[in-house]
Amino acid sequence: MIQTLYMVFIFSLGLGTTLTFASNHWLYAWIGVEISTFAIIPIMAQSHHPRAVEATVKYLLIQGAAAGLLLFGTILNAALEKNWTITELTHPFATPIVLFALVLKLGLAPCHYWVPEIMQGLNIKTGLILATWQKLAPFALFLQMSHTLQPWMPLSIGVLSIIAAGWAGMNQTQIRKILAYSSIAHLGWMVVVIQYAPNLAVLALVIYILSTLAAFLAMEQTSSTKINNLSQVWSKSPSMLTMMILVLLSLAGLPPLTGFLPKWLVLNMMVQQQMIIIAFVISMSSLLSLYFYLRLCYFSTLTVFPATTKISLHWRHQMKKQNITMATVATTSLILLPLAPLISALMLFYL
């Protein structure tokens, strides 16, 4: 793709998301979401590979359906309630339609099946954009309208997403699919607490983005997309493999890494709200995610996958140059847990 066009599409991604953030009107927010959607389509299809084209078409159809439902629900609310404000979505027929559209856009359960299949067809950089930046605009809309929902709605969606992602990711060997299921599970944790502590949901989103960014950058540095590729990284860069394993364990929420902080705070909030059963269910479901992350760590450090001499080995290629971005996001995604009191205080003060 021509570099100038690529920069135009990246700028459009930022413009669409920023427009959604700045909007208090459903129509303007919808336009911002669609600008981001149409900007990523050429980026997804730039390799012209059949898998990439297939993933692009699937993404376009699913996002188009979600956009149509979102527009229909907001127009219905405006026609019946005479209100276009995002925070005033009150009509009982329009609210479930808009909620379903946002669930479909975010890839939450039960509309999560498209996320791993599309992620698998993309290259690592585009998968990173899909797993992080493309979640921001729909999540911002979900956050603003969450107070108008019945409490059981986000709770059901969040718990179902955590359980479904944990079960589905247990038997995966493709790292991109594992990170896709990780995205679904993390969004589930955010949605569970979004009505009771929106600032905590934002904190969980920020930590998820930092950890996912570190994981995808490590994949890009090591050219690892499968478990057997990951098991060959030790010959090339032991420090890189160690860092990647720690990032994966942080995504799993294992203490004392940074990823434990949002899960700890979410469980604490659920207990404060007298939701002991839900706290127990999501904590037990997180063990499923921990299992497939530990499985990745086991196969990458304690086993060597069989390969014949006819297969090109990744360790024979030169290691890509490390950069400051990789070091920064990896460090941030690993060692922030001791700063939990300061982060909680700042979160309460500014949010």
C-alpha positions in Angstrom: 0.0 0.0 0.0 1.3 3.5 -0.8 2.6 5.1 2.3 0.6 8.3 1.9 -2.7 6.4 1.6 -1.7 4.3 4.6 -1.2 7.5 6.7 -4.6 8.8 5.4 -6.3 5.7 6.7 -4.5 5.8 10.0 -5.5 9.5 10.4 -9.1 8.5 9.6 -9.0 5.9 12.3 -8.0 8.5 14.8 -10.5 11.1 13.5 -13.4 8.7 13.7 -12.6 7.6 17.2 -12.0 11.2 18.4 -15.3 12.3 16.9 -17.1 9.6 18.8 -15.4 10.6 22.0 -16.4 14.2 21.5 -20.0 13.6 20.6 -23.0 13.8 22.8 -25.3 13.2 19.8 -26.1 9.7 18.6 -25.8 10.6 14.9 -22.4 12.2 15.2 -21.2 9.3 17.3 -22.4 6.9 14.7 -20.6 8.8 12.0 -17.4 8.6 14.0 -17.7 4.8 14.5 -18.3 4.3 10.8 -15.4 6.5 9.8 -13.1 4.2 11.8 -14.7 1.1 10.4 -14.3 2.1 6.8 -10.7 3.4 7.4 -9.6 0.0 8.7 -11.0 -2.0 5.7 -8.2 -1.1 3.2 -5.6 -1.7 6.0 -7.0 -5.2 6.6 -7.0 -6.1 2.9 -3.6 -4.6 2.0 -1.8 -8.0 1.7 -4.3 -9.3 -0.9 -4.0 -12.7 0.7 -7.2 -14.9 0.4 -7.4 -15.2 4.2 -7.0 -11.4 4.6 -9.7 -10.7 2.0 -12.0 -13.2 3.6 -11.5 -11.6 7.0 -12.1 -8.2 5.5 -15.3 -9.2 3.9 -16.5 -10.9 7.1 -15.6 -7.8 9.2 -17.4 -5.5 6.7 -20.6 -7.5 6.8 -20.7 -7.9 10.5 -19.8 -4.2 11.2 -22.4 -3.1 8.6 -25.1 -5.1 10.3 -24.1 -3.7 13.7 -24.1 -0.1 12.2 -27.5 -0.6 10.7 -28.9 -1.8 14.1 -27.2 1.0 15.9 -28.7 3.6 13.6 -32.1 2.0 13.6 -32.2 1.9 17.4 -31.1 5.5 17.9 -33.6 6.8 15.2 -36.3 4.8 17.0 -35.4 6.4 20.3 -35.3 9.8 18.7 -38.7 9.4 17.0 -40.4 8.1 20.2 -38.6 10.0 22.9 -37.6 13.2 20.9 -34.1 12.9 22.1 -30.7 12.3 20.4 -28.6 12.5 23.5 -26.4 9.5 24.1 -27.0 9.5 27.8 -30.8 9.7 27.4 -31.4 6.4 25.7 -34.6 5.5 27.6 -37.1 3.8 25.3 -37.6 0.1 26.2 -37.6 -1.0 22.6 -34.7 1.1 21.4 -32.3 0.3 24.3 -32.0 -3.5 23.6 -31.4 -2.8 19.9 -28.6 -0.4 20.5 -27.1 -2.7 23.2 -27.1 -5.6 20.8 -25.4 -3.5 18.1 -22.7 -2.4 20.5 -22.2 -6.0 21.7 -21.8 -7.1 18.1 -19.3 -4.3 17.4 -17.2 -5.1 20.5 -17.3 -8.8 19.9 -18.8 -9.7 23.3 -20.7 -12.9 23.9 -23.0 -14.2 22.5 -21.8 -12.3 19.4 -18.1 -13.1 19.8 -17.6 -15.8 17.1 -16.4 -13.4 14.5 -13.4 -12.1 16.5 -11.0 -15.0 16.5 -11.7 -15.9 12.9 -11.1 -12.4 11.6 -8.1 -11.9 13.8 -6.5 -15.1 12.4 -6.8 -13.8 8.9 -4.9 -10.5 9.6 -1.3 -9.7 10.0 0.1 -8.8 13.4 -0.1 -5.0 13.1 -3.6 -4.9 11.8 -4.7 -7.5 14.5 -3.3 -5.1 17.1 -5.4 -2.2 15.7 -8.5 -4.5 15.7 -7.9 -5.7 19.3 -7.2 -2.3 20.8 -8.0 0.9 18.9 -11.2 -0.4 17.3 -12.6 -1.2 20.7 -12.4 2.4 22.0 -15.3 4.0 20.2 -18.0 1.3 20.8 -16.8 1.0 24.4 -17.2 4.7 24.9 -20.8 4.5 23.7 -21.4 1.5 25.9 -19.9 3.4 28.9 -22.1 6.5 28.3 -25.4 4.5 28.0 -24.6 1.9 30.7 -26.6 3.8 33.4 -29.8 3.4 31.3 -29.6 -0.4 31.2 -31.2 -2.9 33.5 -28.4 -4.2 35.9 -28.8 -7.8 34.7 -28.0 -6.9 31.1 -24.3 -5.9 31.4 -23.8 -8.5 34.1 -25.1 -11.3 31.9 -23.1 -10.2 28.9 -19.9 -9.8 30.9 -20.2 -13.2 32.7 -21.1 -15.0 29.5 -18.1 -13.4 27.7 -15.7 -14.4 30.4 -16.9 -18.0 30.5 -17.2 -18.4 26.7 -13.8 -16.9 26.0 -12.2 -19.1 28.6 -13.7 -22.4 27.3 -13.1 -21.5 23.6 -9.4 -20.6 24.1 -8.3 -23.7 25.9 -7.6 -25.8 22.8 -6.1 -23.1 20.6 -2.6 -23.2 19.1 -2.7 -20.0 17.1 -1.5 -17.1 19.2 -3.7 -14.6 17.4 -6.8 -16.6 18.2 -5.7 -16.9 21.9 -5.3 -13.1 22.0 -8.7 -12.7 20.4 -10.3 -14.8 23.1 -8.3 -12.8 25.7 -9.8 -9.6 24.3 -13.3 -11.1 24.7 -12.6 -12.1 28.3 -11.1 -8.8 29.3 -14.0 -6.9 27.8 -16.2 -9.1 29.9 -14.5 -8.0 33.0 -15.0 -4.4 32.0 -18.7 -4.8 31.2 -19.4 -6.6 34.5 -18.3 -3.6 36.5 -19.2 -0.8 34.1 -22.5 0.2 35.9 -21.0 0.2 39.4 -17.6 1.7 38.8 -17.1 3.3 35.3 -13.7 4.6 36.3 -12.6 1.0 37.1 -13.8 -0.2 33.7 -11.7 2.6 32.1 -8.7 1.5 34.2 -9.1 -2.1 33.1 -9.3 -1.0 29.5 -6.1 1.0 29.7 -4.2 -1.9 31.3 -5.6 -4.3 28.8 -4.5 -2.1 25.9 -1.0 -1.8 27.3 -0.6 -5.5 27.9 -2.1 -6.4 24.5 0.2 -3.9 22.8 3.2 -5.5 24.5 2.1 -9.0 23.4 1.5 -8.0 19.8 4.8 -6.1 19.6 6.6 -9.2 21.0 4.9 -11.3 18.3 6.1 -8.9 15.7 9.6 -8.8 17.0 9.9 -12.6 17.0 7.6 -13.4 14.0 5.6 -15.8 16.2 2.1 -16.7 15.3 1.9 -20.3 16.5 3.1 -22.1 19.6 5.8 -24.0 17.6 7.1 -20.6 16.4 7.2 -19.4 20.0 9.2 -22.4 21.1 12.0 -21.5 18.7 12.4 -17.9 20.2 14.7 -19.2 23.0 17.5 -19.8 20.5 17.2 -16.3 19.1 16.5 -14.1 22.2 16.0 -15.7 25.6 15.2 -12.2 27.1 12.5 -11.6 24.5 10.9 -14.9 25.2 11.0 -14.3 29.0 9.4 -10.9 28.6 6.7 -12.3 26.3 5.9 -15.1 28.8 5.6 -12.5 31.6 3.3 -10.3 29.4 1.1 -13.3 28.7 0.9 -14.1 32.4 0.0 -10.5 33.1 -2.8 -10.8 30.6 -4.0 -13.8 32.5 -4.1 -11.8 35.7 -1.5 -13.6 37.6 0.0 -11.7 40.6 2.3 -9.9 41.1 2.0 -8.6 37.6 0.0 -5.6 36.4 -2.8 -7.6 34.9 -3.8 -8.7 38.4 -4.7 -5.1 39.4 -8.0 -4.7 37.5 -9.3 -8.2 38.3 -8.5 -7.6 42.0 -10.4 -4.3 42.0 -13.3 -5.8 40.0 -13.7 -8.7 42.4 -13.5 -6.3 45.3 -16.2 -4.1 43.8 -18.5 -7.1 43.2 -18.1 -8.2 46.9 -18.9 -4.6 48.0 -22.1 -4.8 45.9 -23.1 -8.1 47.6 -22.6 -10.0 44.4 -20.7 -12.9 45.9 -21.9 -15.5 43.5 -21.0 -13.4 40.4 -17.6 -12.7 41.9 -17.0 -16.4 42.5 -18.2 -17.4 38.9 -15.9 -14.8 37.2 -12.9 -15.7 39.4 -13.3 -19.4 38.6 -13.8 -18.6 34.9 -10.6 -16.6 34.9 -8.8 -19.9 35.7 -9.7 -21.1 32.3 -7.9 -18.2 30.7 -5.0 -18.8 33.1 -4.8 -22.4 31.8 -4.3 -21.6 28.2 -1.7 -18.9 29.0 0.2 -21.3 31.2 -0.1 -23.8 28.3 1.6 -21.3 26.0 4.4 -20.8 28.6 4.9 -24.5 29.1 5.2 -25.3 25.4 7.5 -22.3 24.7 10.0 -23.1 27.5 9.8 -26.8 28.5 9.2 -28.5 25.1 10.6 -28.3 21.6 8.2 -28.9 18.7 9.3 -31.5 16.2 10.4 -30.1 12.8 12.2 -31.6 9.8 15.3 -30.0 8.2 13.1 -29.1 5.2 11.2 -26.5 7.4 12.8 -23.1 7.7 13.5 -22.4 11.3 12.9 -18.9 12.7 15.9 -18.9 14.9 18.1 -18.9 11.8 16.8 -15.4 10.9 18.3 -12.3 12.4 16.5 -10.9 15.4 14.6 -7.6 14.7 15.9 -4.5 16.4 14.3 -3.8 19.7 12.9 -0.3 20.3 11.9 2.0 23.1 8.1 1.5 22.6 8.5 -2.3 23.2 10.5 -1.7 26.4 8.1 0.9 27.7 4.8 -1.0 27.2 6.3 -4.2 28.4 7.6 -2.6 31.6 4.3 -0.9 32.2 2.3 -4.1 31.7 4.4 -5.9 34.2 5.3 -3.8 37.3 2.4 -1.4 38.0 0.9 -3.6 40.8 2.9 -2.0 43.7 1.4 1.4 42.5 -2.1 0.1 43.1 -2.9 2.6 45.9 -1.7 5.6 43.9 -3.6 4.4 40.8 -6.8 4.0 42.8 -6.4 7.4 44.4 -5.8 9.1 41.0 -8.7 7.2 39.5 -11.1 8.4 42.1 -9.8 12.0 41.9 -9.8 12.4 38.1 -12.6 10.0 37.1 
